[in-house]
Amino acid sequence: YERSERAARAAAEKERKERDGQAARVSALEHELTSVRRERDEAVKEARAAAEEQRIKEVRLHRALEEVEKHRAALRAMREDRDGVGQGARAEAQKLAAENSRLRKKEGELMLTFRKQARLIDVLKRQKLHAEAAMMLGFTEEEFERSLELGERMLA
């Protein structure tokens, strides 16, 4: 009778130690997950701030470029008037300048879209990493629960 009691106590002690080890591991993983989530949130916040700052700079740049182009066109018109160039050439030049301006704006929009896509890809990669970490934590929790149930069965 004493042997079986000692064996049961030893098994219960072993299960308790294993459960404590699993609890410590779960706690460490939860702490790590919390810090990873905090880092992710900070990175997303910084990315948003950088994106907004970049957008503001691009808007200012585009406005300045449009203003420069307007002044160039005015200067060109004044020079043509001075040099006596005909209206047909001026109209053609204006048409080409407008087309050039439209194409430059479209190129800028495409580049902006590309940058946004690249940022989105980076964010999605980070989210995937965090999802994998959360899944690993979920597996650890399941193992811990199984060991608790096994310990309860052995004690019962």
Secondary structure, DSSP 4 states (H G I P E B T S, - for coil): -HHHHHHHHHHHHHHHHHHHHHHHHHHHHHHHHHHHHHHHHHHHHHHHHHHHHHHHHHHHHHHHHHHHHHHHHHHHHHHHHHHT--HHHHHHHHHHHHHHHHHHHHHHHHHHHHHHHHHHHHHHHHHHHHHHHHHHHHHHHHHHHHHHHHHHHHH-
